């Protein structure tokens, strides 16, 4: 579903935002 996809994107985004 779209919501699961968005949650996955959020997860990836946060992982990539380790600065």
C-alpha distance matrix in Angstrom:
0.0 3.8 5.6 5.5 6.4 8.9 10.2 10.9 12.7 14.6 15.7 16.9 18.5 20.4 21.6 22.9 24.5 27.0 30.1
3.8 0.0 3.8 5.5 5.0 6.2 8.6 9.8 10.5 12.3 14.2 15.3 16.3 18.4 20.0 20.9 22.3 25.1 27.9
5.6 3.8 0.0 3.8 5.3 5.1 6.2 8.5 9.8 10.5 12.3 14.3 15.1 16.5 18.4 19.9 20.8 23.4 26.4
5.5 5.5 3.8 0.0 3.8 5.4 5.1 6.2 8.7 9.9 10.5 12.4 14.1 15.4 16.6 18.4 19.9 22.1 25.3
6.4 5.0 5.3 3.8 0.0 3.8 5.4 5.1 6.3 8.7 9.9 10.6 12.2 14.3 15.4 16.5 18.2 20.8 23.8
8.9 6.2 5.1 5.4 3.8 0.0 3.8 5.3 5.0 6.2 8.6 9.8 10.3 12.3 14.2 15.2 16.2 19.0 21.8
10.2 8.6 6.2 5.1 5.4 3.8 0.0 3.8 5.4 5.0 6.2 8.7 9.7 10.6 12.4 14.3 15.2 17.4 20.6
10.9 9.8 8.5 6.2 5.1 5.3 3.8 0.0 3.8 5.4 5.0 6.3 8.5 10.0 10.7 12.4 14.2 16.2 19.5
12.7 10.5 9.8 8.7 6.3 5.0 5.4 3.8 0.0 3.8 5.3 5.1 5.9 8.5 9.8 10.4 12.0 14.8 17.6
14.6 12.3 10.5 9.9 8.7 6.2 5.0 5.4 3.8 0.0 3.8 5.5 5.0 6.1 8.5 9.8 10.4 13.0 15.9
15.7 14.2 12.3 10.5 9.9 8.6 6.2 5.0 5.3 3.8 0.0 3.8 5.4 5.3 6.3 8.7 9.9 11.6 15.0
16.9 15.3 14.3 12.4 10.6 9.8 8.7 6.3 5.1 5.5 3.8 0.0 3.8 5.4 5.0 6.1 8.5 10.5 13.7
18.5 16.3 15.1 14.1 12.2 10.3 9.7 8.5 5.9 5.0 5.4 3.8 0.0 3.8 5.4 5.1 6.1 9.1 11.7
20.4 18.4 16.5 15.4 14.3 12.3 10.6 10.0 8.5 6.1 5.3 5.4 3.8 0.0 3.8 5.4 5.0 6.9 10.0
21.6 20.0 18.4 16.6 15.4 14.2 12.4 10.7 9.8 8.5 6.3 5.0 5.4 3.8 0.0 3.8 5.4 5.9 9.5
22.9 20.9 19.9 18.4 16.5 15.2 14.3 12.4 10.4 9.8 8.7 6.1 5.1 5.4 3.8 0.0 3.8 5.5 8.0
24.5 22.3 20.8 19.9 18.2 16.2 15.2 14.2 12.0 10.4 9.9 8.5 6.1 5.0 5.4 3.8 0.0 3.8 5.7
27.0 25.1 23.4 22.1 20.8 19.0 17.4 16.2 14.8 13.0 11.6 10.5 9.1 6.9 5.9 5.5 3.8 0.0 3.8
30.1 27.9 26.4 25.3 23.8 21.8 20.6 19.5 17.6 15.9 15.0 13.7 11.7 10.0 9.5 8.0 5.7 3.8 0.0
